[in-house]
Structure formats: structure tokens, C-alpha cells
Amino acid sequence: MSDKIKMKTPLVEIDGDEMTRVLWKMIKEELLSPYIELQTEYYDLGLKTRDETDDQITVEAAEAIKKYKVGVKCATITPNVDRIKEYDLKKAWKSPNGTIRAILDGTVFRCPITVSNIKPSIRSWKKPVIVARHAYGDIYKDTEYRVPGPGKAELLFTPEKGEEFRRTICEFEEGGVLLGMYNLDSSIKNFARACFQFALEEDIDVWFATKDTISKKYDHTFKELFQEVYDREFAKEFEARGREYFYTLIDDAIARVVRSEGGFMWAMKNYDGDVMSDMVASVYGSLAMMTSVLVSPKGYYEYEAAHGTVQRHYYRHLKGEKTSTNSMALIFAWTGALKKRGEIDRIPELIDFADKLEDASLEVIENGIMTKDLARLAEPPAQKVVNSEEFLQEVRQKLKEKRES
């Protein structure tokens, strides 16, 4: 069609696994391809492809985002023992998200997708809680070892100059397990800068939480460098705007967050942010009601769904059964990437289309048409509970109306 929106530069499209892969294809066919001449550089990060390429496909996808600046990613499987058997894998490959984030560096910002007829289960929350998650190192780039029996585990660091550091971790009298992880000062400082800059753009406070009372070197370094960046680069502007930054222990932060009215950024280390963003999403009704974008200090952006591959629904889909899987986070991953592509390439039509698609998706739910995960929470009750395909068809009809009005 001649009236399709044209793109100047490809998006890096990263396909995934299971039910989200099925929905990914539906979204492209129902909501994107009819209106946009999609240009994408496609990478299949389905588990079998990653296994066949010894996970090099994941590295290639991350390098492509460096080249094209903007990527959009479907949910992928990080295999455990059961998945290794199920897919007959060579090994337990690392988290593809962890690999991509390690290459791009940066911060993941996750914000709830709110609709008027789904009230947060924490009734005091009047505004969204934005989760800022460090996206480098930690458990996602760890080194693990299954200790077979008695022996001594040590932490050893050999500097280029000076004396080596060696400490005993544990004198094992039996089998056990070891875990080693790391981070970099530069990445922690970039994390802090990204949080403070984003907060200023959104005009919100920043809460940062770790557990430095227990981790007196690792977590304390995060606390120390966050404060250093704030004091040197952001304190004056925060104070001028009447905004606040403060640090607290993560257990105290959880209590504060639950009692709060929302409307602030909650910044956390990598794994803490992973867990707590699921909690925040659940408060708003569903893990599918959460946007997620990785922002790199070098100007790279990766938009994704914040949830998993919806394994249970996929098995039902394989049996030919209809599922009622919420596709909102996948839709918003695409719209976020399209808006950023339009912003960088100066294509206002692309930005306008993405805005209209988001509005159409929200209006369908606010009109009482929704998937099962939201229907049980809707106030007033849902008017119509739809399956996965029907929801996308409803969105397409609403989008058509908006584009023609």
C-alpha cells in the first residue's frame, strides 16, 4: 500500500520463545504490517537457535543494536535443568537479557501500564512507581561452581601492579555451591546518572535501595558511588526543583513503598530490580501491564516485555486450545521502539502511529474488553472477556477508527 508509513533505518527485531513468540507474530500481522513498511534486522533468539549457534546469535543481536541504536525484543527462555532436557540443549545457556545488557550497559526503566478500570491492589498508590534496574553484571554474569566435596574456596584477585588479594571464602567439609559476581565503578556511575536524569525528565524523586549493612563492600560501593554522582552532578538541580534523593536499606524501602502514594523512582541493583519490578507489575494487575526499556549511556535503546514466555499458555496453544494471553507489554515494546526510531530519524508519522496504537490498546481495556488476567480485577466488571487473537482484533478495529477520524 502506498500510504504505509515508511521507515529510514531498521529496528533490530529480536524474536523469542513460546507464547510470546506466537503473540509477536500476531502483533506484526494485525497491528504493524498493515500500516508500516517495517524495516527490521531480524535475530531469532528462540532457544533452539541460540543452542545451534552456541549463543553467538545473542551477541550478534546486541552488536546490531549498537549499530542501529534501537532494538525491540520478545521474551526469551533462560534454561534451567528441566529446559535443558525439554529442548535437548548442549548446556544451560546464560540469560540472553543478561548477555545483551552486559554488552550495551545501561539501566532498565520499568513503568506500569495503567488503565482507569484496573485499580492497584495497594490502594494507597495514586501514581505509578517506576522501577530503575541496573542492567550490568551481578548474578546475570556470575561464575558458579558445584562443590563436589571437602576443600577450600578462596577469593583471589591478581592486580597488574601490587600484591595479590586472597581470602578464604569457606572451608568446605562437604559438598556445596559457590557463586562469584562482579560490577564496575563506571557502570554503577552510569546507572546513577541515568536514574537522576530520567527522574529530572519525569519530575519525580529517586529512592535507591541496597543492603550495605550486610554487603559492606559490594552494596556499599553502589551506595557510595550513587551519592558521589548525586552530590557532584545533580544535587543543585534536584534541590532547585524541590525534588529528593535518598538511600535506604532494601527491606526498609519495601515497607516505605507499600505505604507510599507512588509517583517516584525506585532504583535497585540488577537482581533486586528484576524481582521488585514483578511485584510492582502485579500490584497493577498483571506482569503484562509493564513497559521496559534499556537505556544505554551511549545512546542505545532496547524495548522489551518485562514478563516471561508464558509457558503454560503455550502448551495449551500447542494442543489447539484458545488462550487469553495479555499482549499489552509486547504491544508497548513495539510502540516504544517505533517512537524512538521515529524520534531519532525524525519521522513524526511513525511517532503518531505508535501513540495511536497505545491509546487504542488502553481504550479497548477501558471499554471493558480484556483478557482473563485483567477481567478478574476490573472495576466495573469486564463487559467482554476475549482470547489472545480477539483482543488484538479489537485493538486493530479501535486503531482503524483513530486513524480514520
C-alpha positions as CSV (number, residue, x, y, z in Angstrom):
1,M,0.0,0.0,0.0
2,S,1.3,3.4,-1.0
3,D,0.0,5.1,2.2
4,K,2.0,2.9,4.5
5,I,4.4,4.8,6.8
6,K,8.0,4.5,5.6
7,M,11.0,3.9,7.8
8,K,14.5,5.2,7.1
9,T,16.5,2.9,9.4
10,P,15.8,-0.7,10.5
11,L,14.8,-1.6,14.0
12,V,16.7,-4.6,15.5
13,E,14.0,-7.2,15.9
14,I,14.7,-9.9,18.4
15,D,12.3,-12.8,18.4
16,G,11.8,-15.1,21.4
17,D,10.1,-18.2,22.7
18,E,6.8,-19.9,23.4
19,M,3.5,-18.0,23.7
20,T,5.2,-14.6,23.4
21,R,6.7,-15.7,20.1
22,V,3.2,-16.6,18.9
23,L,1.8,-13.2,20.0
24,W,4.8,-11.4,18.5
25,K,3.9,-12.7,15.0
26,M,0.2,-11.8,15.6
27,I,1.0,-8.2,16.6
28,K,3.2,-7.7,13.5
29,E,0.5,-9.1,11.2
30,E,-2.6,-7.5,12.9
31,L,-1.3,-4.1,14.1
32,L,2.0,-3.2,12.4
33,S,2.4,-4.5,8.9
34,P,-0.9,-3.2,7.6
35,Y,0.2,0.4,8.4
36,I,4.0,0.5,8.3
37,E,6.6,-0.6,5.8
38,L,8.5,-2.4,8.5
39,Q,12.3,-2.4,8.2
40,T,13.9,-4.7,10.8
41,E,17.2,-6.6,11.1
42,Y,15.8,-9.9,12.4
43,Y,17.5,-12.1,15.0
44,D,15.9,-15.3,16.2
45,L,16.7,-15.8,19.9
46,G,14.5,-18.8,20.2
47,L,16.2,-21.3,22.5
48,K,16.9,-23.8,19.7
49,T,18.7,-21.2,17.6
50,R,20.7,-20.0,20.5
51,D,21.8,-23.6,21.1
52,E,22.6,-24.2,17.5
53,T,24.8,-21.1,17.3
54,D,26.4,-21.6,20.8
55,D,24.6,-18.4,21.8
56,Q,26.5,-16.3,19.3
57,I,23.2,-15.1,17.9
58,T,22.6,-13.2,21.1
59,V,25.9,-11.4,20.9
60,E,25.2,-10.5,17.2
61,A,21.8,-9.1,18.2
62,A,23.4,-6.9,20.9
63,E,26.0,-5.7,18.4
64,A,23.3,-4.9,15.9
65,I,21.6,-2.6,18.5
66,K,24.9,-0.8,18.8
67,K,24.8,-0.2,15.0
68,Y,21.1,0.8,14.6
69,K,20.6,2.3,18.1
70,V,17.1,0.9,18.7
71,G,16.0,-2.7,19.3
72,V,12.8,-4.4,20.2
73,K,12.8,-7.8,22.0
74,C,10.4,-10.6,22.6
75,A,10.5,-12.7,25.8
76,T,13.1,-15.5,25.9
77,I,13.8,-18.6,27.9
78,T,16.8,-18.8,30.3
79,P,17.1,-22.6,30.6
80,N,17.2,-24.5,33.8
81,V,17.8,-28.2,34.2
82,D,14.2,-29.1,33.1
83,R,14.6,-26.9,30.0
84,I,17.9,-28.5,29.0
85,K,16.1,-31.8,28.9
86,E,13.0,-30.5,27.2
87,Y,14.9,-28.8,24.4
88,D,17.8,-31.2,24.3
89,L,20.3,-28.4,24.8
90,K,24.1,-28.6,24.8
91,K,24.3,-26.6,28.0
92,A,22.4,-24.2,30.3
93,W,22.9,-21.0,28.3
94,K,23.1,-17.7,30.2
95,S,20.2,-15.3,30.3
96,P,20.0,-13.6,26.8
97,N,18.9,-10.5,28.6
98,G,22.0,-10.6,30.8
99,T,24.2,-11.0,27.8
100,I,22.6,-8.2,25.8
101,R,22.7,-5.9,28.8
102,A,26.3,-6.6,29.6
103,I,27.2,-5.6,26.0
104,L,25.1,-2.5,25.9
105,D,25.5,-1.5,29.6
106,G,22.8,0.9,30.9
107,T,19.7,1.0,33.0
108,V,16.3,-0.7,32.6
109,F,13.4,1.5,33.4
110,R,10.1,-0.2,34.0
111,C,6.8,1.6,34.4
112,P,3.3,0.2,34.9
113,I,0.7,0.5,32.1
114,T,-2.3,1.9,33.9
115,V,-5.9,1.9,33.0
116,S,-8.8,3.5,34.8
117,N,-10.8,0.3,35.4
118,I,-7.9,-1.7,37.0
119,K,-7.2,-0.3,40.4
120,P,-3.8,-1.1,42.1
121,S,-4.1,-3.7,44.8
122,I,-2.1,-1.4,47.1
123,R,-4.9,1.1,47.4
124,S,-2.7,3.9,48.7
125,W,-0.9,4.1,45.3
126,K,-2.2,7.0,43.4
127,K,0.7,7.4,40.9
128,P,2.9,4.8,39.2
129,V,6.1,3.5,40.8
130,I,8.8,3.5,38.2
131,V,11.5,0.8,38.8
132,A,15.0,1.6,37.7
133,R,17.1,-1.6,37.4
134,H,20.9,-1.7,36.9
135,A,21.5,-3.8,33.8
136,Y,25.1,-4.8,34.1
137,G,26.9,-7.6,35.9
138,D,25.8,-9.2,39.2
139,I,24.1,-12.6,39.2
140,Y,23.4,-12.4,35.4
141,K,27.1,-12.6,34.6
142,D,28.1,-14.7,37.5
143,T,30.6,-17.6,37.8
144,E,29.2,-20.7,39.6
145,Y,30.7,-23.9,40.8
146,R,29.1,-27.0,42.3
147,V,31.5,-28.1,45.1
148,P,31.8,-31.9,45.0
149,G,33.2,-32.4,48.5
150,P,35.6,-31.2,51.1
151,G,38.1,-28.5,50.2
152,K,38.9,-24.8,50.5
153,A,37.3,-22.0,48.4
154,E,39.2,-18.7,48.1
155,L,38.6,-15.3,46.6
156,L,41.7,-14.3,44.6
157,F,42.5,-11.0,42.8
158,T,45.8,-10.5,41.0
159,P,46.4,-6.8,40.1
160,E,48.5,-5.7,37.3
161,K,50.7,-4.0,39.9
162,G,51.0,-4.6,43.6
163,E,50.2,-7.5,45.9
164,E,47.5,-10.0,45.2
165,F,44.4,-10.2,47.3
166,R,43.5,-13.6,48.7
167,R,40.8,-14.5,51.2
168,T,39.2,-17.8,52.3
169,I,35.5,-17.9,51.5
170,C,34.8,-21.3,53.1
171,E,36.5,-24.4,54.3
172,F,34.1,-27.0,52.9
173,E,33.6,-30.1,55.0
174,E,31.1,-31.5,52.5
175,G,29.6,-30.7,49.1
176,G,28.1,-27.3,48.4
177,V,27.9,-24.5,45.9
178,L,29.9,-21.3,45.1
179,L,28.9,-18.1,43.4
180,G,31.1,-15.3,42.2
181,M,29.9,-12.0,40.7
182,Y,31.2,-8.5,39.9
183,N,30.4,-5.0,38.8
184,L,32.4,-1.9,37.6
185,D,32.6,1.6,39.0
186,S,32.0,3.1,35.6
187,S,28.8,1.1,35.1
188,I,27.5,1.9,38.6
189,K,28.1,5.7,38.0
190,N,26.3,5.5,34.6
191,F,23.4,3.7,36.4
192,A,23.2,6.6,38.9
193,R,23.4,9.3,36.1
194,A,20.7,7.5,34.1
195,C,18.4,7.4,37.1
196,F,18.9,11.0,38.1
197,Q,18.5,12.3,34.5
198,F,15.3,10.2,34.0
199,A,13.9,11.4,37.3
200,L,14.5,15.1,36.3
201,E,12.8,14.5,33.0
202,E,9.8,13.0,34.7
203,D,10.0,15.4,37.7
204,I,10.0,12.7,40.4
205,D,12.0,11.8,43.4
206,V,14.6,9.0,43.5
207,W,14.8,6.3,46.1
208,F,17.9,4.0,46.0
209,A,17.9,0.8,48.0
210,T,20.5,-2.0,48.6
211,K,21.7,-3.9,51.7
212,D,25.0,-2.3,52.6
213,T,24.7,-3.3,56.3
214,I,25.4,-6.9,55.2
215,S,27.4,-6.4,52.0
216,K,29.9,-3.9,53.3
217,K,32.0,-3.7,50.2
218,Y,29.7,-4.7,47.2
219,D,26.5,-3.0,48.1
220,H,28.3,-0.2,49.9
221,T,30.1,0.7,46.7
222,F,26.8,1.2,45.0
223,K,25.6,3.4,47.8
224,E,28.8,5.4,47.8
225,L,29.0,6.0,44.1
226,F,25.3,6.9,43.8
227,Q,25.9,9.6,46.5
228,E,29.0,10.8,44.8
229,V,27.3,11.2,41.4
230,Y,24.3,12.9,43.0
231,D,26.4,15.4,45.0
232,R,28.7,16.3,42.1
233,E,26.2,16.4,39.2
234,F,22.6,16.6,40.3
235,A,22.1,17.9,43.8
236,K,21.6,21.5,42.9
237,E,19.0,20.9,40.2
238,F,17.1,18.4,42.4
239,E,17.0,21.0,45.2
240,A,16.0,23.8,42.9
241,R,13.1,21.7,41.7
242,G,12.1,20.6,45.2
243,R,12.9,17.0,44.4
244,E,14.6,14.5,46.7
245,Y,17.1,11.7,46.5
246,F,17.7,9.4,49.4
247,Y,19.2,6.0,50.2
248,T,17.7,3.3,52.4
249,L,18.1,-0.4,53.0
250,I,16.0,-2.5,50.7
251,D,13.9,-4.1,53.4
252,D,13.1,-0.6,54.7
253,A,12.4,0.5,51.2
254,I,9.8,-2.2,50.6
255,A,7.9,-1.0,53.7
256,R,8.1,2.6,52.5
257,V,7.0,1.7,49.0
258,V,4.0,-0.2,50.2
259,R,2.8,2.7,52.4
260,S,3.5,5.4,49.8
261,E,1.3,7.1,47.3
262,G,3.7,6.2,44.4
263,G,4.9,8.7,41.9
264,F,8.7,8.2,42.4
265,M,11.6,6.1,41.0
266,W,12.7,3.1,42.9
267,A,16.3,2.3,41.9
268,M,17.9,-1.1,42.6
269,K,20.7,-3.4,41.7
270,N,20.2,-5.9,38.9
271,Y,18.5,-8.8,40.6
272,D,16.6,-6.7,43.2
273,G,15.1,-4.7,40.3
274,D,14.2,-7.9,38.5
275,V,12.2,-9.2,41.4
276,M,10.6,-5.9,42.6
277,S,9.5,-4.9,39.1
278,D,7.4,-8.1,39.0
279,M,5.9,-7.1,42.4
280,V,5.1,-3.6,41.1
281,A,3.6,-5.0,37.9
282,S,1.5,-7.4,40.0
283,V,0.1,-4.6,42.0
284,Y,-1.3,-3.1,38.8
285,G,-3.0,-6.4,37.9
286,S,-0.6,-8.3,35.6
287,L,3.0,-8.8,34.7
288,A,1.9,-7.9,31.1
289,M,1.0,-4.4,32.3
290,M,4.6,-3.1,32.5
291,T,6.8,-1.3,30.0
292,S,10.5,-2.0,29.9
293,V,13.3,-0.1,28.2
294,L,17.1,-0.5,28.5
295,V,18.8,2.9,28.2
296,S,22.5,2.9,27.5
297,P,24.7,5.9,28.2
298,K,26.0,5.6,24.6
299,G,22.6,6.2,23.1
300,Y,21.3,2.6,22.6
301,Y,17.7,1.6,23.4
302,E,16.2,-1.8,23.8
303,Y,12.5,-2.2,24.4
304,E,11.0,-5.4,25.6
305,A,8.2,-7.1,27.6
306,A,9.0,-7.3,31.3
307,H,7.5,-10.7,31.6
308,G,8.4,-14.3,30.6
309,T,7.4,-16.5,27.8
310,V,4.0,-17.6,29.3
311,Q,4.9,-21.3,29.1
312,R,1.6,-22.6,30.4
313,H,-0.4,-20.9,27.8
314,Y,2.0,-22.1,25.1
315,Y,1.4,-25.7,26.0
316,R,-2.4,-25.1,25.7
317,H,-1.8,-23.3,22.3
318,L,0.1,-26.4,21.0
319,K,-3.0,-28.5,21.9
320,G,-5.1,-26.2,19.7
321,E,-6.8,-24.5,22.6
322,K,-7.5,-20.8,22.6
323,T,-5.6,-18.8,25.2
324,S,-6.4,-15.5,26.8
325,T,-2.9,-14.1,27.0
326,N,-2.4,-10.4,27.7
327,S,-0.3,-8.9,24.9
328,M,-0.1,-5.3,26.3
329,A,3.6,-5.4,27.3
330,L,4.5,-6.8,23.8
331,I,2.5,-4.1,22.1
332,F,4.1,-1.4,24.2
333,A,7.6,-2.8,23.5
334,W,6.9,-2.3,19.8
335,T,5.4,1.2,20.2
336,G,8.2,2.3,22.4
337,A,10.8,1.2,19.8
338,L,8.8,2.7,16.9
339,K,8.5,6.1,18.8
340,K,12.3,6.1,19.5
341,R,13.0,5.2,15.8
342,G,10.7,8.0,14.7
343,E,12.3,10.4,17.1
344,I,15.9,9.6,16.0
345,D,15.0,9.5,12.3
346,R,12.6,12.5,12.5
347,I,9.5,10.6,11.3
348,P,6.5,12.2,13.0
349,E,4.1,9.9,11.3
350,L,5.8,6.9,13.0
351,I,5.5,8.6,16.4
352,D,1.9,9.5,15.8
353,F,1.1,5.9,14.8
354,A,2.7,4.5,17.9
355,D,0.8,6.9,20.1
356,K,-2.5,6.0,18.5
357,L,-1.7,2.3,18.9
358,E,-1.0,2.7,22.6
359,D,-4.2,4.8,23.0
360,A,-6.3,2.2,21.1
361,S,-4.9,-0.6,23.3
362,L,-5.7,1.3,26.5
363,E,-9.2,2.3,25.3
364,V,-10.1,-1.3,24.5
365,I,-9.4,-2.3,28.1
366,E,-11.1,0.8,29.5
367,N,-14.2,0.0,27.4
368,G,-14.4,-3.3,29.3
369,I,-12.9,-5.7,26.7
370,M,-9.9,-7.6,28.2
371,T,-8.1,-10.8,28.7
372,K,-8.7,-13.1,31.7
373,D,-5.9,-11.8,33.8
374,L,-7.4,-8.4,34.0
375,A,-11.1,-9.4,33.9
376,R,-11.0,-10.8,37.4
377,L,-9.7,-7.4,38.7
378,A,-11.8,-5.0,36.6
379,E,-14.0,-2.3,38.4
380,P,-16.6,-2.1,37.0
381,P,-16.7,-5.8,35.8
382,A,-15.4,-6.6,32.3
383,Q,-18.0,-6.4,29.6
384,K,-16.3,-8.9,27.4
385,V,-13.5,-11.4,28.1
386,V,-11.6,-12.2,25.0
387,N,-8.9,-14.6,23.9
388,S,-5.5,-13.6,22.6
389,E,-6.5,-13.2,18.9
390,E,-9.7,-11.4,19.7
391,F,-8.0,-8.8,21.8
392,L,-5.6,-7.9,19.0
393,Q,-8.6,-7.7,16.6
394,E,-10.4,-5.4,19.0
395,V,-7.3,-3.2,19.2
396,R,-6.9,-3.2,15.4
397,Q,-10.5,-2.0,15.0
398,K,-10.0,0.8,17.5
399,L,-6.7,1.8,15.8
400,K,-8.5,1.9,12.4
401,E,-11.1,4.2,13.9
402,K,-8.5,6.5,15.3
403,R,-6.5,6.7,12.1
404,E,-9.7,7.5,10.1
405,S,-11.0,10.1,12.5
